[in-house]
């Protein structure tokens, strides 16, 4: 979400990476957002209800809460208060539509990676936007065995720590913050297996860029 740094209270906009319910909580958005604030989101999934089983609950809840959801395309840019936000390509490990976000304000630039897989767009994103003051990257390397995705893949559906570190290097990040792993997600679903120690493995691969944050901790880009 986006909030003016000099203000507190309601939020100016929400940037949705994808419509899995652990990433799109319509009730929380409704509580946090200024009435009528935009909820920028990727397109609905293609196919039937089986194909979209992981996104339909969030789709329904966005409509139920009458949020001002707006579908945006990759590489499109919006101005929200002091923020310039650009949707950039991402690849979802379950085949659902996903975006990542570049946010710029007051001469600083950050990247939020949702729970993307490693992909071939990193270099294009870097050419257009790097260097980054901070990048937030999934690092749990989750392998997913879901009923609607059979036979299951043994390959990670989100970046593992080494892949996240490589992405941070390509993006030329000053700070690389790992996210989307057990400490943040205590209620794992069945058939969802993460790497054992993503924090330390990420530190090993990311080196000086690595900056691990506790849940609720702030990163001060002015330092």
C-alpha positions in Angstrom: 0.0 0.0 0.0 1.0 3.6 -0.5 0.8 6.3 2.2 2.2 9.8 2.2 5.4 9.7 4.3 4.5 12.9 6.2 1.0 11.7 7.0 -0.7 9.0 9.0 -4.1 7.5 8.7 -5.8 6.2 5.6 -3.8 4.9 2.6 -3.7 6.5 -0.8 -3.6 3.4 -3.0 -3.0 -0.4 -3.0 -0.7 -2.2 -5.3 -1.8 -5.8 -5.8 0.8 -8.3 -7.1 -1.7 -11.2 -7.6 -5.0 -12.4 -6.3 -4.1 -15.1 -3.9 -5.8 -14.4 -0.7 -2.6 -14.2 1.3 -1.7 -11.3 -0.9 -5.1 -9.7 -1.5 -7.1 -9.3 1.6 -10.1 -7.2 0.6 -11.3 -6.7 4.1 -8.0 -5.3 5.2 -7.8 -3.1 2.1 -11.3 -1.7 2.8 -10.2 -0.8 6.4 -7.0 0.8 5.3 -7.8 2.7 2.2 -9.3 6.2 1.7 -12.8 5.8 0.2 -12.4 5.5 -3.6 -8.7 4.9 -3.4 -7.4 2.9 -6.4 -6.6 -0.8 -6.0 -4.2 -1.4 -8.9 -4.2 -5.1 -9.9 -3.3 -7.6 -12.6 -5.9 -8.9 -15.0 -8.3 -11.8 -14.0 -7.1 -15.3 -14.7 -7.8 -17.0 -18.0 -9.8 -20.2 -18.3 -12.5 -21.8 -16.1 -13.2 -22.0 -12.4 -10.7 -24.8 -12.0 -8.0 -22.8 -13.6 -8.8 -19.9 -11.4 -9.5 -21.7 -8.1 -6.8 -19.8 -6.3 -7.9 -16.3 -7.4 -11.7 -16.5 -7.4 -12.1 -16.0 -3.6 -10.2 -12.7 -3.7 -12.0 -11.6 -6.9 -15.3 -12.2 -5.1 -14.2 -10.3 -2.0 -12.9 -7.3 -4.0 -16.4 -7.0 -5.6 -18.1 -7.5 -2.2 -16.3 -4.7 -0.6 -16.9 -2.4 -3.6 -13.2 -1.5 -3.9 -12.1 0.7 -6.8 -10.1 -2.0 -8.4 -8.4 -1.1 -11.7 -6.7 -3.7 -14.0 -3.3 -2.5 -15.2 -0.9 -3.8 -17.7 2.8 -4.5 -17.3 5.0 -1.4 -18.0 2.1 1.0 -17.3 2.6 3.8 -14.9 0.3 5.8 -12.5 0.9 8.9 -10.5 -0.5 8.6 -6.9 0.2 11.7 -4.8 4.0 12.0 -4.6 4.4 8.4 -5.8 5.1 7.2 -9.4 4.2 3.5 -9.6 5.0 1.2 -12.5 3.7 -2.3 -13.0 6.4 -4.6 -14.3 6.3 -8.2 -15.4 6.3 -11.1 -13.0 5.8 -14.9 -13.4 3.5 -16.7 -11.0 4.4 -20.3 -10.0 0.8 -21.5 -10.2 0.1 -19.9 -13.6 -2.0 -17.0 -12.3 -1.6 -13.4 -13.5 0.9 -11.5 -11.5 2.6 -8.1 -11.5 5.6 -6.7 -9.6 5.8 -3.0 -8.7 8.4 -0.2 -9.0 7.6 2.7 -6.7 9.4 6.0 -7.0 9.2 9.1 -4.8 11.4 11.9 -3.6 14.4 10.6 -5.6 14.2 7.1 -4.2 13.1 3.9 -5.9 12.0 0.5 -4.5 10.9 -2.8 -6.0 8.4 -5.2 -4.6 8.5 -8.8 -5.9 5.3 -10.4 -4.6 6.1 -14.1 -4.8 7.5 -14.2 -8.3 9.6 -17.0 -9.9 12.9 -16.2 -11.4 12.3 -15.0 -15.0 13.9 -13.3 -18.0 12.4 -9.8 -17.4 14.9 -8.8 -14.7 17.4 -7.3 -17.2 14.7 -5.2 -18.9 13.5 -4.0 -15.5 17.1 -3.1 -14.6 17.7 -1.3 -17.8 14.6 0.9 -17.3 14.8 1.5 -13.5 18.1 0.5 -11.8 19.7 1.3 -9.5 17.2 0.6 -6.7 17.5 1.9 -3.1 15.7 -1.3 -1.9 14.3 -4.5 -3.4 11.9 -6.8 -1.6 12.1 -10.3 -2.9 10.5 -13.7 -2.1 13.1 -16.1 -0.9 11.3 -19.2 0.4 11.7 -21.4 -2.7 8.3 -23.0 -2.1 7.4 -26.2 -3.8 3.7 -26.5 -4.2 1.6 -29.7 -4.5 -2.0 -28.5 -5.1 -5.0 -30.6 -6.1 -5.6 -28.6 -9.3 -1.9 -28.7 -10.3 -1.2 -32.4 -11.0 1.2 -34.0 -11.5 3.1 -31.6 -9.2 6.4 -29.9 -10.1 9.4 -30.5 -7.9 10.7 -27.0 -8.9 10.1 -24.0 -6.7 7.1 -21.8 -7.4 8.7 -18.8 -5.9 12.3 -17.7 -5.9 14.7 -19.5 -3.6 17.4 -17.5 -1.7 20.1 -17.9 -4.4 17.7 -16.8 -7.2 16.5 -13.8 -5.1 20.2 -12.8 -4.5 20.8 -13.0 -8.3 17.8 -10.8 -9.0 19.0 -8.3 -6.4 22.4 -8.1 -8.1 20.8 -7.6 -11.6 18.6 -4.9 -10.2 21.6 -3.2 -8.6 20.0 -2.9 -5.2 21.5 -1.0 -2.3 19.4 -3.0 0.1 18.0 -6.5 -0.7 15.3 -7.6 1.7 14.1 -11.2 1.7 10.4 -11.8 2.3 7.6 -14.4 1.8 8.9 -17.1 4.1 8.0 -19.0 7.3 8.5 -16.2 9.8 5.9 -14.1 7.9 3.6 -17.0 7.0 2.9 -19.2 10.1 -0.2 -20.8 8.6 1.2 -22.8 5.8 -1.1 -24.8 3.5 -0.7 -28.6 3.0 1.6 -29.4 0.1 3.6 -26.2 0.5 7.3 -26.9 1.3 9.8 -24.1 1.8 13.6 -24.1 2.0 14.9 -24.7 5.5 16.7 -21.5 6.4 16.0 -18.7 3.8 17.3 -15.9 5.9 20.8 -17.2 6.4 21.0 -18.7 2.9 20.0 -15.3 1.5 22.7 -13.6 3.5 25.2 -16.0 2.2 24.3 -15.4 -1.5 23.4 -11.7 -1.3 26.4 -10.6 0.8 26.6 -6.8 1.5 23.2 -6.2 -0.1 21.3 -8.5 2.3 19.2 -6.7 4.9 16.9 -8.9 6.8 13.9 -7.2 8.5 11.7 -8.5 11.3 8.0 -8.3 10.7 6.9 -4.7 11.4 10.4 -3.3 11.2 11.1 -0.2 9.1 13.8 0.3 6.6 15.2 3.9 6.6 16.4 4.7 3.1 17.8 8.0 4.3 20.7 6.2 6.1 
